[in-house]
């Protein structure tokens, strides 16, 4: 008889617990929703404070330079093989920058080479058809012109490159892979690098940088920490074709010498000696005779070389070749071959008088020459 009340008490406890579980189960979605709502609430924001000084200067540099950097898109004229109708198809993209207030745009020659038309887009969205003013393939430089009306962007300030030092900060602005107005930073990694150019010339004095440069950056400005142009980004060294830590820029001292001539005359003409030289023949003769220099194969009538008395090589009766003068140095700068001669002339002006060091009949002689204007 005493077990009856205990049983009832236990039954009541079990029934109450079951009711509580049912109530909790029924209310769980509401509780779960409240928990999730609390989790979805944004956390309190911690104030950042001011940007670091170097960050502020980088932001200011980019914002000041960006309006003068342009996006270049080129097209190529092709013939439809089925209809024989001409078509304009996209060819590639690149970068350039405003050179002056007359609408001249500086870029790389390889950006526009082979293109039938080019469109220049400014940072504010305006787009213009561009006309080619002039190009120098040997320097990988070209000048376009656009008809800018009002609200012309200010040209980028021009710096110097002869006084650059390894370790200086540099900033590249461009359109890599079509991603417009991208800023990358780095340092001057090395100076006076050489790369083969077109027409047998060597691009000398290039700036090497570790600022990320990819396809589409070509033609864009390389800036120093003062926001001045110190080079034009031109090439990368990469087995894959993408950035691998080494990029090259044409030094601004070269740009500032070549671009005004392109604007004035449409092409860049080196001063000339008036001698005929051939790179392959020169290499073969140098290897056979063990002489390092530039073999003069012929002399143009009335040229600076003829006036100075430079002697060319000649063919013998037996069908062989008798070397004439071999140019060992120009202005005291040793010449290893034809590319060195072209690069040495590139640093001079027409009408300049230079001293040639020649090997003539086994003797070293020095000869003054007044350079002609290229033709």
C-alpha positions as CSV (number, residue, x, y, z in Angstrom):
1,X,0.0,0.0,0.0
2,X,2.9,2.3,0.6
3,X,4.2,1.8,-3.0
4,X,1.0,3.4,-4.5
5,X,1.9,7.0,-3.6
6,X,5.5,6.6,-4.6
7,X,4.4,5.2,-8.0
8,X,2.1,8.1,-8.5
9,X,4.8,10.6,-7.6
10,X,7.2,9.0,-10.0
11,X,4.6,9.0,-12.8
12,X,3.9,12.6,-12.2
13,X,7.6,13.4,-12.3
14,X,8.0,11.5,-15.6
15,X,4.9,13.1,-17.0
16,X,6.2,16.6,-16.1
17,X,9.6,15.9,-17.6
18,X,8.0,14.6,-20.8
19,X,5.9,17.7,-21.0
20,X,8.9,19.9,-20.4
21,X,10.8,18.1,-23.2
22,X,7.8,18.5,-25.6
23,X,7.6,22.2,-24.7
24,X,11.4,22.7,-25.3
25,X,11.2,20.7,-28.6
26,X,8.3,22.9,-29.8
27,X,10.1,26.1,-28.9
28,X,13.6,25.1,-30.3
29,X,13.1,26.6,-33.7
30,X,12.4,30.0,-32.1
31,X,15.4,29.6,-29.7
32,X,17.6,28.5,-32.7
33,X,16.5,31.5,-34.7
34,X,17.4,33.8,-31.8
35,X,20.9,32.3,-31.6
36,X,21.5,32.6,-35.3
37,X,20.2,36.2,-35.2
38,X,22.7,37.0,-32.5
39,X,25.5,35.3,-34.5
40,X,24.6,37.3,-37.7
41,X,25.0,40.6,-35.9
42,X,28.1,42.5,-37.1
43,X,30.9,42.8,-34.6
44,X,31.9,46.1,-33.2
45,X,34.4,47.9,-35.5
46,X,37.8,48.8,-34.0
47,X,38.9,52.2,-35.2
48,X,42.0,51.9,-37.4
49,X,43.6,55.3,-36.9
50,X,45.7,57.1,-39.4
51,X,47.5,55.4,-42.3
52,X,51.2,54.9,-41.9
53,X,53.3,57.7,-43.5
54,X,54.6,55.5,-46.3
55,X,51.0,54.3,-47.1
56,X,49.8,57.9,-47.3
57,X,52.6,58.8,-49.7
58,X,51.9,55.8,-51.9
59,X,48.2,56.6,-52.0
60,X,48.9,60.2,-52.9
61,X,51.4,59.2,-55.6
62,X,48.9,56.8,-57.2
63,X,46.0,59.3,-57.1
64,X,48.2,62.1,-58.6
65,X,49.6,59.9,-61.4
66,X,46.6,57.8,-62.3
67,X,44.8,60.5,-64.5
68,X,47.9,60.7,-66.8
69,X,48.1,56.9,-67.3
70,X,46.0,55.5,-70.2
71,X,44.7,52.1,-71.4
72,X,45.5,51.2,-75.0
73,X,43.6,48.7,-77.0
74,X,44.6,47.8,-80.5
75,X,42.9,46.0,-83.4
76,X,44.2,44.2,-86.4
77,X,42.7,44.2,-89.9
78,X,42.1,40.7,-91.2
79,X,40.4,39.3,-94.2
80,X,37.5,36.8,-93.7
81,X,38.7,33.7,-95.7
82,X,35.1,32.8,-96.7
83,X,33.6,36.2,-97.6
84,X,36.9,38.1,-98.3
85,X,35.5,41.0,-96.3
86,X,37.9,43.0,-94.1
87,X,37.4,42.7,-90.4
88,X,38.8,44.5,-87.4
89,X,39.6,42.1,-84.6
90,X,41.1,42.8,-81.2
91,X,44.8,42.4,-81.1
92,X,46.0,43.3,-77.7
93,X,46.2,45.8,-74.9
94,X,48.8,47.9,-73.2
95,X,49.6,51.0,-71.3
96,X,50.8,54.5,-72.1
97,X,51.0,57.9,-70.4
98,X,50.4,61.5,-71.3
99,X,53.6,63.2,-72.4
100,X,52.4,66.8,-73.0
101,X,49.3,68.9,-73.2
102,X,49.1,68.5,-77.0
103,X,47.7,64.9,-76.7
104,X,50.9,63.0,-77.2
105,X,50.9,59.5,-75.6
106,X,54.1,57.5,-75.0
107,X,54.0,53.7,-75.1
108,X,56.1,50.8,-76.2
109,X,56.6,50.1,-79.9
110,X,55.6,46.4,-79.4
111,X,52.2,47.5,-78.0
112,X,51.2,49.0,-81.3
113,X,53.4,47.1,-83.8
114,X,51.2,45.3,-86.4
115,X,48.0,47.0,-85.3
116,X,45.7,48.8,-87.8
117,X,44.1,51.0,-85.2
118,X,44.4,51.9,-81.5
119,X,42.0,53.3,-79.0
120,X,43.2,55.2,-75.9
121,X,41.0,55.3,-72.8
122,X,41.7,57.9,-70.1
123,X,41.2,57.3,-66.4
124,X,37.9,59.3,-66.4
125,X,36.4,56.9,-69.0
126,X,36.8,59.0,-72.1
127,X,38.0,57.1,-75.2
128,X,39.8,58.4,-78.3
129,X,41.0,57.0,-81.6
130,X,44.7,57.4,-81.6
131,X,47.0,58.3,-84.5
132,X,50.6,57.0,-84.7
133,X,53.1,59.9,-84.7
134,X,56.3,58.0,-84.8
135,X,58.1,54.9,-83.5
136,X,61.6,53.7,-82.7
137,X,61.7,49.9,-82.7
138,X,65.3,49.9,-81.6
139,X,64.3,51.6,-78.4
140,X,60.8,50.0,-78.1
141,X,59.2,53.4,-78.0
142,X,56.3,54.9,-79.8
143,X,54.3,58.1,-79.7
144,X,50.5,58.3,-80.3
145,X,48.3,61.3,-80.5
146,X,44.7,61.8,-79.4
147,X,42.5,64.8,-79.9
148,X,41.8,65.8,-76.3
149,X,39.4,68.7,-75.8
150,X,38.6,70.3,-72.5
151,X,39.7,68.8,-69.1
152,X,43.1,67.6,-70.4
153,X,45.0,65.4,-67.9
154,X,48.2,66.9,-66.7
155,X,51.4,65.2,-68.1
156,X,53.5,63.2,-65.7
157,X,56.6,65.0,-64.4
158,X,59.8,63.7,-66.0
159,X,62.7,62.7,-63.9
160,X,66.3,61.5,-64.6
161,X,67.7,58.0,-64.8
162,X,71.5,58.5,-64.9
163,X,71.5,59.1,-61.1
164,X,69.3,56.2,-60.0
165,X,70.7,53.9,-57.3
166,X,70.0,50.2,-56.7
167,X,67.6,50.0,-53.8
168,X,65.4,53.0,-54.6
169,X,61.7,52.5,-54.4
170,X,59.8,52.4,-57.7
171,X,56.1,52.3,-58.6
172,X,54.6,50.9,-61.8
173,X,51.1,51.8,-63.0
174,X,49.6,49.8,-65.8
175,X,46.9,47.5,-67.1
176,X,48.2,43.9,-66.6
177,X,46.0,41.3,-68.3
178,X,43.5,44.1,-69.0
179,X,43.1,44.8,-65.3
180,X,43.1,48.6,-65.6
181,X,45.1,51.1,-63.5
182,X,46.9,48.6,-61.3
183,X,49.7,49.8,-59.0
184,X,52.7,47.6,-58.1
185,X,55.7,48.6,-56.1
186,X,59.3,47.4,-55.7
187,X,62.8,48.7,-55.9
188,X,65.5,49.3,-58.5
189,X,67.1,45.8,-58.6
190,X,69.9,46.6,-61.0
191,X,71.1,49.2,-63.5
192,X,72.6,49.2,-67.0
193,X,71.1,45.9,-68.2
194,X,71.1,45.0,-71.8
195,X,68.5,43.3,-74.0
196,X,68.5,42.6,-77.7
197,X,66.3,45.0,-79.7
198,X,65.2,45.2,-83.3
199,X,67.3,45.9,-86.3
200,X,70.4,44.3,-84.7
201,X,70.6,47.0,-82.0
202,X,71.0,46.4,-78.3
203,X,68.8,48.2,-75.8
204,X,71.3,49.5,-73.3
205,X,71.1,51.0,-69.9
206,X,67.8,49.3,-69.0
207,X,66.5,49.6,-65.4
208,X,65.9,46.2,-63.7
209,X,63.1,46.2,-61.2
210,X,61.2,43.7,-59.0
211,X,58.0,45.7,-59.2
212,X,55.4,43.2,-60.7
213,X,55.2,43.8,-64.4
214,X,53.0,41.5,-66.5
215,X,51.6,41.5,-70.1
216,X,49.5,44.7,-70.4
217,X,52.0,46.8,-68.2
218,X,54.1,47.4,-71.3
219,X,54.3,51.1,-72.1
220,X,53.4,52.2,-68.6
221,X,55.4,54.6,-66.5
222,X,57.9,53.5,-63.9
223,X,57.9,56.2,-61.2
224,X,60.2,57.2,-58.4
225,X,59.0,58.1,-54.9
226,X,58.6,61.7,-56.0
227,X,56.1,60.7,-58.7
228,X,58.5,61.4,-61.6
229,X,58.8,59.2,-64.6
230,X,62.2,57.4,-64.5
231,X,61.4,54.8,-67.1
232,X,59.0,53.1,-69.4
233,X,58.1,49.5,-68.5
234,X,59.1,47.4,-71.5
235,X,59.8,43.7,-70.9
236,X,59.9,40.9,-68.4
237,X,62.2,38.0,-67.9
238,X,60.1,34.9,-67.4
239,X,60.0,31.4,-68.8
240,X,56.2,31.3,-68.5
241,X,55.5,34.7,-69.9
242,X,54.1,36.0,-66.5
243,X,55.8,37.9,-63.8
244,X,58.8,36.1,-62.3
245,X,60.5,38.8,-60.3
246,X,62.4,40.6,-63.0
247,X,61.2,43.4,-65.2
248,X,62.9,46.0,-67.3
249,X,62.2,49.6,-68.2
250,X,63.7,51.9,-70.8
251,X,65.5,54.7,-68.8
252,X,63.8,58.1,-69.0
253,X,67.0,59.8,-70.2
254,X,66.7,57.7,-73.4
255,X,63.0,58.4,-73.5
256,X,63.6,62.1,-73.2
257,X,66.1,62.0,-76.0
258,X,64.0,59.8,-78.4
259,X,60.4,61.0,-77.9
260,X,61.0,64.7,-78.9
261,X,62.6,63.5,-82.2
262,X,59.7,61.2,-82.9
263,X,57.2,64.0,-82.3
264,X,59.2,66.4,-84.5
265,X,60.2,64.0,-87.4
266,X,58.1,60.8,-87.0
267,X,61.2,58.7,-86.6
268,X,64.4,58.5,-84.7
269,X,67.6,58.8,-86.8
270,X,70.9,57.9,-85.2
271,X,74.0,59.8,-86.3
272,X,75.9,57.7,-88.8
273,X,79.5,57.0,-89.8
274,X,78.5,55.9,-93.3
275,X,80.1,52.5,-93.1
276,X,78.5,49.2,-94.1
277,X,78.7,46.5,-91.4
278,X,76.9,43.1,-91.1
279,X,76.5,41.4,-87.7
280,X,76.7,37.8,-89.0
281,X,79.7,38.5,-91.3
282,X,81.4,40.5,-88.5
283,X,81.0,37.6,-86.0
284,X,82.4,35.1,-88.6
285,X,85.5,37.4,-89.3
286,X,86.1,38.0,-85.6
287,X,86.1,34.3,-84.9
288,X,88.3,33.5,-87.8
289,X,90.9,36.3,-87.2
290,X,90.6,36.5,-83.5
291,X,89.9,40.2,-83.5
292,X,87.2,41.8,-81.4
293,X,85.8,44.9,-83.1
294,X,83.7,46.0,-86.1
295,X,84.9,45.1,-89.6
296,X,84.3,47.9,-92.2
297,X,82.9,46.1,-95.3
298,X,82.2,49.2,-97.3
299,X,82.2,53.0,-97.1
300,X,79.4,55.2,-98.5
301,X,80.6,57.9,-101.0
302,X,80.6,61.3,-99.5
303,X,80.0,60.0,-96.0
304,X,81.7,60.9,-92.8
305,X,83.8,57.7,-93.0
306,X,85.0,58.6,-96.5
307,X,85.9,62.1,-95.5
308,X,87.9,60.8,-92.5
309,X,89.7,58.3,-94.7
310,X,88.3,55.0,-93.3
311,X,89.3,52.1,-95.4
312,X,86.9,49.3,-96.2
313,X,87.7,45.6,-96.8
314,X,88.0,44.2,-100.3
315,X,87.7,41.0,-102.2
316,X,90.9,39.5,-103.5
317,X,91.5,38.0,-107.0
318,X,91.4,34.5,-105.4
319,X,87.8,35.2,-104.1
320,X,88.9,35.8,-100.5
321,X,88.4,38.8,-98.3
322,X,91.2,41.2,-97.3
323,X,90.1,43.1,-94.1
324,X,90.3,46.9,-94.2
325,X,89.9,48.9,-91.0
326,X,88.5,47.3,-87.9
327,X,86.8,49.8,-85.5
328,X,88.0,48.8,-82.0
329,X,86.5,51.7,-80.0
330,X,84.3,54.8,-80.5
331,X,85.0,57.7,-78.2
332,X,87.2,55.5,-76.1
333,X,84.4,53.0,-75.6
334,X,85.5,49.5,-76.7
335,X,83.3,47.8,-79.3
336,X,82.8,44.0,-79.2
337,X,80.6,43.9,-82.3
338,X,78.0,45.6,-84.5
339,X,75.4,46.0,-81.7
340,X,78.0,47.9,-79.6
341,X,78.6,50.3,-82.4
342,X,74.9,51.0,-82.9
343,X,74.4,51.6,-79.2
344,X,77.4,53.9,-79.0
345,X,76.2,56.0,-81.9
346,X,72.8,56.1,-80.3
347,X,74.2,58.2,-77.4
348,X,75.6,60.8,-79.8
349,X,74.1,63.6,-81.9
350,X,74.5,64.3,-85.6
351,X,77.4,66.7,-86.2
352,X,79.3,65.4,-83.1
353,X,83.0,64.9,-83.5
354,X,84.3,61.6,-82.1
355,X,87.6,59.7,-82.1
356,X,87.6,56.2,-83.6
357,X,90.3,53.7,-82.6
358,X,91.1,51.6,-85.6
359,X,93.1,48.5,-86.3
360,X,94.8,49.1,-89.7
361,X,97.3,46.7,-91.2
362,X,98.2,45.4,-87.7
363,X,98.6,48.9,-86.1
364,X,96.3,50.8,-83.8
365,X,95.5,54.3,-85.0
366,X,93.1,57.1,-83.9
367,X,91.0,59.0,-86.3
368,X,88.6,62.0,-85.7
369,X,85.3,61.7,-87.4
370,X,82.4,64.2,-87.6
371,X,79.1,62.2,-87.6
372,X,76.5,62.6,-90.3
373,X,72.8,62.7,-89.8
374,X,71.1,59.4,-90.4
375,X,69.1,58.9,-93.5
